[in-house]
Amino acid sequence: MNTSNKLLAEHNAKVVVQDFLNALNAEDFELARQQLHDDMHFKGVMGERDGADNYIADMQKMKFKYDIKKVFTDNEEVSVWYDINMGGKTIFCASWYKLEDEKIKSFEVIFDPRPVL
């Protein structure tokens, strides 16, 4: 991949992930859903989800708020460090998003779960 294509892929990937998180913060779940592949996979400390509709249904119930601290890109992979307000508890998390065709195909989130247990 030449340098300009790599920079474009990284820019687009970063924008998709930021649009996704900003939409969740705004509780615009339709816009958040548009950033996801239908068959996306989520893996977190507390469990896994398959399918964009299942994931968004859970997010509509939880209504987490994301305070982005740092975003790293590498082609169509994006890593984000953020605080997540989980309704009374704010937890520092790291996530790893993998995109395909400019949509989120999968992502993992890691954090210390002890404050929410």
PyMOL commands that place a pseudoatom at each C-alpha (Angstrom):
pseudoatom trace, name=CA, resn=MET, resi=1, chain=A, elem=C, hetatm=0, pos=[0.000, 0.000, 0.000]
pseudoatom trace, name=CA, resn=ASN, resi=2, chain=A, elem=C, hetatm=0, pos=[1.493, 3.340, -0.979]
pseudoatom trace, name=CA, resn=THR, resi=3, chain=A, elem=C, hetatm=0, pos=[1.765, 6.133, 1.564]
pseudoatom trace, name=CA, resn=SER, resi=4, chain=A, elem=C, hetatm=0, pos=[-1.210, 8.169, 0.336]
pseudoatom trace, name=CA, resn=ASN, resi=5, chain=A, elem=C, hetatm=0, pos=[-3.511, 5.096, 0.310]
pseudoatom trace, name=CA, resn=LYS, resi=6, chain=A, elem=C, hetatm=0, pos=[-2.343, 4.173, 3.831]
pseudoatom trace, name=CA, resn=LEU, resi=7, chain=A, elem=C, hetatm=0, pos=[-3.008, 7.701, 5.092]
pseudoatom trace, name=CA, resn=LEU, resi=8, chain=A, elem=C, hetatm=0, pos=[-6.468, 7.707, 3.488]
pseudoatom trace, name=CA, resn=ALA, resi=9, chain=A, elem=C, hetatm=0, pos=[-7.340, 4.291, 4.993]
pseudoatom trace, name=CA, resn=GLU, resi=10, chain=A, elem=C, hetatm=0, pos=[-6.171, 5.446, 8.424]
pseudoatom trace, name=CA, resn=HIS, resi=11, chain=A, elem=C, hetatm=0, pos=[-8.081, 8.725, 8.160]
pseudoatom trace, name=CA, resn=ASN, resi=12, chain=A, elem=C, hetatm=0, pos=[-11.295, 6.956, 7.107]
pseudoatom trace, name=CA, resn=ALA, resi=13, chain=A, elem=C, hetatm=0, pos=[-10.947, 4.282, 9.806]
pseudoatom trace, name=CA, resn=LYS, resi=14, chain=A, elem=C, hetatm=0, pos=[-10.384, 6.913, 12.496]
pseudoatom trace, name=CA, resn=VAL, resi=15, chain=A, elem=C, hetatm=0, pos=[-13.417, 8.925, 11.329]
pseudoatom trace, name=CA, resn=VAL, resi=16, chain=A, elem=C, hetatm=0, pos=[-15.683, 5.843, 11.350]
pseudoatom trace, name=CA, resn=VAL, resi=17, chain=A, elem=C, hetatm=0, pos=[-14.692, 4.911, 14.913]
pseudoatom trace, name=CA, resn=GLN, resi=18, chain=A, elem=C, hetatm=0, pos=[-15.004, 8.479, 16.171]
pseudoatom trace, name=CA, resn=ASP, resi=19, chain=A, elem=C, hetatm=0, pos=[-18.399, 8.851, 14.460]
pseudoatom trace, name=CA, resn=PHE, resi=20, chain=A, elem=C, hetatm=0, pos=[-19.484, 5.588, 16.115]
pseudoatom trace, name=CA, resn=LEU, resi=21, chain=A, elem=C, hetatm=0, pos=[-18.452, 6.713, 19.611]
pseudoatom trace, name=CA, resn=ASN, resi=22, chain=A, elem=C, hetatm=0, pos=[-19.843, 10.235, 19.150]
pseudoatom trace, name=CA, resn=ALA, resi=23, chain=A, elem=C, hetatm=0, pos=[-23.170, 8.753, 18.006]
pseudoatom trace, name=CA, resn=LEU, resi=24, chain=A, elem=C, hetatm=0, pos=[-23.302, 6.528, 21.104]
pseudoatom trace, name=CA, resn=ASN, resi=25, chain=A, elem=C, hetatm=0, pos=[-22.591, 9.582, 23.285]
pseudoatom trace, name=CA, resn=ALA, resi=26, chain=A, elem=C, hetatm=0, pos=[-25.435, 11.463, 21.582]
pseudoatom trace, name=CA, resn=GLU, resi=27, chain=A, elem=C, hetatm=0, pos=[-27.701, 8.401, 21.900]
pseudoatom trace, name=CA, resn=ASP, resi=28, chain=A, elem=C, hetatm=0, pos=[-28.093, 8.465, 18.116]
pseudoatom trace, name=CA, resn=PHE, resi=29, chain=A, elem=C, hetatm=0, pos=[-28.212, 4.688, 17.880]
pseudoatom trace, name=CA, resn=GLU, resi=30, chain=A, elem=C, hetatm=0, pos=[-29.266, 4.726, 14.231]
pseudoatom trace, name=CA, resn=LEU, resi=31, chain=A, elem=C, hetatm=0, pos=[-26.095, 6.619, 13.261]
pseudoatom trace, name=CA, resn=ALA, resi=32, chain=A, elem=C, hetatm=0, pos=[-23.992, 4.350, 15.483]
pseudoatom trace, name=CA, resn=ARG, resi=33, chain=A, elem=C, hetatm=0, pos=[-25.543, 1.300, 13.793]
pseudoatom trace, name=CA, resn=GLN, resi=34, chain=A, elem=C, hetatm=0, pos=[-24.600, 2.663, 10.354]
pseudoatom trace, name=CA, resn=GLN, resi=35, chain=A, elem=C, hetatm=0, pos=[-20.904, 2.408, 11.305]
pseudoatom trace, name=CA, resn=LEU, resi=36, chain=A, elem=C, hetatm=0, pos=[-21.157, -1.368, 11.923]
pseudoatom trace, name=CA, resn=HIS, resi=37, chain=A, elem=C, hetatm=0, pos=[-21.113, -4.383, 9.608]
pseudoatom trace, name=CA, resn=ASP, resi=38, chain=A, elem=C, hetatm=0, pos=[-24.298, -6.415, 10.012]
pseudoatom trace, name=CA, resn=ASP, resi=39, chain=A, elem=C, hetatm=0, pos=[-22.282, -9.424, 11.216]
pseudoatom trace, name=CA, resn=MET, resi=40, chain=A, elem=C, hetatm=0, pos=[-19.869, -7.520, 13.440]
pseudoatom trace, name=CA, resn=HIS, resi=41, chain=A, elem=C, hetatm=0, pos=[-18.398, -9.178, 16.540]
pseudoatom trace, name=CA, resn=PHE, resi=42, chain=A, elem=C, hetatm=0, pos=[-17.783, -7.543, 19.921]
pseudoatom trace, name=CA, resn=LYS, resi=43, chain=A, elem=C, hetatm=0, pos=[-15.623, -9.037, 22.656]
pseudoatom trace, name=CA, resn=GLY, resi=44, chain=A, elem=C, hetatm=0, pos=[-15.437, -7.461, 26.076]
pseudoatom trace, name=CA, resn=VAL, resi=45, chain=A, elem=C, hetatm=0, pos=[-14.370, -8.320, 29.591]
pseudoatom trace, name=CA, resn=MET, resi=46, chain=A, elem=C, hetatm=0, pos=[-17.939, -9.179, 30.578]
pseudoatom trace, name=CA, resn=GLY, resi=47, chain=A, elem=C, hetatm=0, pos=[-18.980, -11.067, 27.426]
pseudoatom trace, name=CA, resn=GLU, resi=48, chain=A, elem=C, hetatm=0, pos=[-19.333, -11.168, 23.667]
pseudoatom trace, name=CA, resn=ARG, resi=49, chain=A, elem=C, hetatm=0, pos=[-21.974, -10.096, 21.152]
pseudoatom trace, name=CA, resn=ASP, resi=50, chain=A, elem=C, hetatm=0, pos=[-22.529, -11.125, 17.553]
pseudoatom trace, name=CA, resn=GLY, resi=51, chain=A, elem=C, hetatm=0, pos=[-24.445, -8.940, 15.153]
pseudoatom trace, name=CA, resn=ALA, resi=52, chain=A, elem=C, hetatm=0, pos=[-24.782, -5.188, 14.935]
pseudoatom trace, name=CA, resn=ASP, resi=53, chain=A, elem=C, hetatm=0, pos=[-28.457, -5.174, 15.885]
pseudoatom trace, name=CA, resn=ASN, resi=54, chain=A, elem=C, hetatm=0, pos=[-27.780, -7.172, 19.081]
pseudoatom trace, name=CA, resn=TYR, resi=55, chain=A, elem=C, hetatm=0, pos=[-24.925, -4.862, 20.032]
pseudoatom trace, name=CA, resn=ILE, resi=56, chain=A, elem=C, hetatm=0, pos=[-26.938, -1.681, 19.432]
pseudoatom trace, name=CA, resn=ALA, resi=57, chain=A, elem=C, hetatm=0, pos=[-29.910, -3.066, 21.405]
pseudoatom trace, name=CA, resn=ASP, resi=58, chain=A, elem=C, hetatm=0, pos=[-27.587, -3.518, 24.396]
pseudoatom trace, name=CA, resn=MET, resi=59, chain=A, elem=C, hetatm=0, pos=[-26.113, -0.032, 23.988]
pseudoatom trace, name=CA, resn=GLN, resi=60, chain=A, elem=C, hetatm=0, pos=[-29.623, 1.471, 23.955]
pseudoatom trace, name=CA, resn=LYS, resi=61, chain=A, elem=C, hetatm=0, pos=[-30.164, -0.033, 27.411]
pseudoatom trace, name=CA, resn=MET, resi=62, chain=A, elem=C, hetatm=0, pos=[-26.742, 0.836, 28.860]
pseudoatom trace, name=CA, resn=LYS, resi=63, chain=A, elem=C, hetatm=0, pos=[-26.290, 4.357, 27.417]
pseudoatom trace, name=CA, resn=PHE, resi=64, chain=A, elem=C, hetatm=0, pos=[-22.570, 4.509, 28.186]
pseudoatom trace, name=CA, resn=LYS, resi=65, chain=A, elem=C, hetatm=0, pos=[-20.730, 7.797, 27.649]
pseudoatom trace, name=CA, resn=TYR, resi=66, chain=A, elem=C, hetatm=0, pos=[-17.227, 7.836, 26.161]
pseudoatom trace, name=CA, resn=ASP, resi=67, chain=A, elem=C, hetatm=0, pos=[-14.503, 10.397, 26.928]
pseudoatom trace, name=CA, resn=ILE, resi=68, chain=A, elem=C, hetatm=0, pos=[-11.818, 9.745, 24.298]
pseudoatom trace, name=CA, resn=LYS, resi=69, chain=A, elem=C, hetatm=0, pos=[-8.257, 10.271, 25.520]
pseudoatom trace, name=CA, resn=LYS, resi=70, chain=A, elem=C, hetatm=0, pos=[-6.169, 8.991, 22.575]
pseudoatom trace, name=CA, resn=VAL, resi=71, chain=A, elem=C, hetatm=0, pos=[-6.724, 7.423, 19.144]
pseudoatom trace, name=CA, resn=PHE, resi=72, chain=A, elem=C, hetatm=0, pos=[-4.125, 5.334, 17.287]
pseudoatom trace, name=CA, resn=THR, resi=73, chain=A, elem=C, hetatm=0, pos=[-4.511, 4.127, 13.701]
pseudoatom trace, name=CA, resn=ASP, resi=74, chain=A, elem=C, hetatm=0, pos=[-2.784, 1.483, 11.600]
pseudoatom trace, name=CA, resn=ASN, resi=75, chain=A, elem=C, hetatm=0, pos=[-4.418, 1.009, 8.205]
pseudoatom trace, name=CA, resn=GLU, resi=76, chain=A, elem=C, hetatm=0, pos=[-7.936, -0.266, 8.945]
pseudoatom trace, name=CA, resn=GLU, resi=77, chain=A, elem=C, hetatm=0, pos=[-7.314, -0.872, 12.633]
pseudoatom trace, name=CA, resn=VAL, resi=78, chain=A, elem=C, hetatm=0, pos=[-7.968, 1.726, 15.299]
pseudoatom trace, name=CA, resn=SER, resi=79, chain=A, elem=C, hetatm=0, pos=[-7.141, 1.647, 18.978]
pseudoatom trace, name=CA, resn=VAL, resi=80, chain=A, elem=C, hetatm=0, pos=[-8.842, 4.045, 21.368]
pseudoatom trace, name=CA, resn=TRP, resi=81, chain=A, elem=C, hetatm=0, pos=[-8.108, 4.837, 24.983]
pseudoatom trace, name=CA, resn=TYR, resi=82, chain=A, elem=C, hetatm=0, pos=[-11.091, 6.321, 26.781]
pseudoatom trace, name=CA, resn=ASP, resi=83, chain=A, elem=C, hetatm=0, pos=[-12.976, 6.661, 30.007]
pseudoatom trace, name=CA, resn=ILE, resi=84, chain=A, elem=C, hetatm=0, pos=[-16.423, 5.072, 29.893]
pseudoatom trace, name=CA, resn=ASN, resi=85, chain=A, elem=C, hetatm=0, pos=[-19.065, 6.391, 32.246]
pseudoatom trace, name=CA, resn=MET, resi=86, chain=A, elem=C, hetatm=0, pos=[-21.102, 3.315, 33.068]
pseudoatom trace, name=CA, resn=GLY, resi=87, chain=A, elem=C, hetatm=0, pos=[-23.767, 5.121, 35.063]
pseudoatom trace, name=CA, resn=GLY, resi=88, chain=A, elem=C, hetatm=0, pos=[-22.096, 5.888, 38.367]
pseudoatom trace, name=CA, resn=LYS, resi=89, chain=A, elem=C, hetatm=0, pos=[-18.723, 4.347, 37.621]
pseudoatom trace, name=CA, resn=THR, resi=90, chain=A, elem=C, hetatm=0, pos=[-16.123, 5.702, 35.232]
pseudoatom trace, name=CA, resn=ILE, resi=91, chain=A, elem=C, hetatm=0, pos=[-13.699, 3.082, 33.955]
pseudoatom trace, name=CA, resn=PHE, resi=92, chain=A, elem=C, hetatm=0, pos=[-10.527, 3.563, 31.882]
pseudoatom trace, name=CA, resn=CYS, resi=93, chain=A, elem=C, hetatm=0, pos=[-10.647, 1.247, 28.841]
pseudoatom trace, name=CA, resn=ALA, resi=94, chain=A, elem=C, hetatm=0, pos=[-8.659, 0.362, 25.771]
pseudoatom trace, name=CA, resn=SER, resi=95, chain=A, elem=C, hetatm=0, pos=[-10.335, -0.853, 22.603]
pseudoatom trace, name=CA, resn=TRP, resi=96, chain=A, elem=C, hetatm=0, pos=[-9.174, -2.323, 19.309]
pseudoatom trace, name=CA, resn=TYR, resi=97, chain=A, elem=C, hetatm=0, pos=[-11.426, -1.804, 16.287]
pseudoatom trace, name=CA, resn=LYS, resi=98, chain=A, elem=C, hetatm=0, pos=[-10.951, -3.680, 13.016]
pseudoatom trace, name=CA, resn=LEU, resi=99, chain=A, elem=C, hetatm=0, pos=[-12.651, -2.227, 9.969]
pseudoatom trace, name=CA, resn=GLU, resi=100, chain=A, elem=C, hetatm=0, pos=[-13.586, -3.731, 6.640]
pseudoatom trace, name=CA, resn=ASP, resi=101, chain=A, elem=C, hetatm=0, pos=[-15.024, -1.687, 3.767]
pseudoatom trace, name=CA, resn=GLU, resi=102, chain=A, elem=C, hetatm=0, pos=[-15.069, 1.394, 6.014]
pseudoatom trace, name=CA, resn=LYS, resi=103, chain=A, elem=C, hetatm=0, pos=[-17.317, -0.202, 8.635]
pseudoatom trace, name=CA, resn=ILE, resi=104, chain=A, elem=C, hetatm=0, pos=[-16.484, -1.732, 12.002]
pseudoatom trace, name=CA, resn=LYS, resi=105, chain=A, elem=C, hetatm=0, pos=[-16.208, -5.502, 11.547]
pseudoatom trace, name=CA, resn=SER, resi=106, chain=A, elem=C, hetatm=0, pos=[-15.059, -6.352, 15.076]
pseudoatom trace, name=CA, resn=PHE, resi=107, chain=A, elem=C, hetatm=0, pos=[-13.731, -4.820, 18.230]
pseudoatom trace, name=CA, resn=GLU, resi=108, chain=A, elem=C, hetatm=0, pos=[-12.464, -5.751, 21.652]
pseudoatom trace, name=CA, resn=VAL, resi=109, chain=A, elem=C, hetatm=0, pos=[-12.567, -3.708, 24.838]
pseudoatom trace, name=CA, resn=ILE, resi=110, chain=A, elem=C, hetatm=0, pos=[-10.389, -4.366, 27.857]
pseudoatom trace, name=CA, resn=PHE, resi=111, chain=A, elem=C, hetatm=0, pos=[-10.566, -2.830, 31.330]
pseudoatom trace, name=CA, resn=ASP, resi=112, chain=A, elem=C, hetatm=0, pos=[-10.214, -3.727, 34.971]
pseudoatom trace, name=CA, resn=PRO, resi=113, chain=A, elem=C, hetatm=0, pos=[-13.747, -4.924, 35.860]
pseudoatom trace, name=CA, resn=ARG, resi=114, chain=A, elem=C, hetatm=0, pos=[-13.338, -4.794, 39.648]
pseudoatom trace, name=CA, resn=PRO, resi=115, chain=A, elem=C, hetatm=0, pos=[-15.092, -1.416, 40.107]
pseudoatom trace, name=CA, resn=VAL, resi=116, chain=A, elem=C, hetatm=0, pos=[-18.265, -2.724, 38.434]
pseudoatom trace, name=CA, resn=LEU, resi=117, chain=A, elem=C, hetatm=0, pos=[-18.381, -6.150, 40.105]
for i in range(1, 117): cmd.bond("trace and resi %d" % i, "trace and resi %d" % (i + 1))
show_as sticks, trace
zoom trace
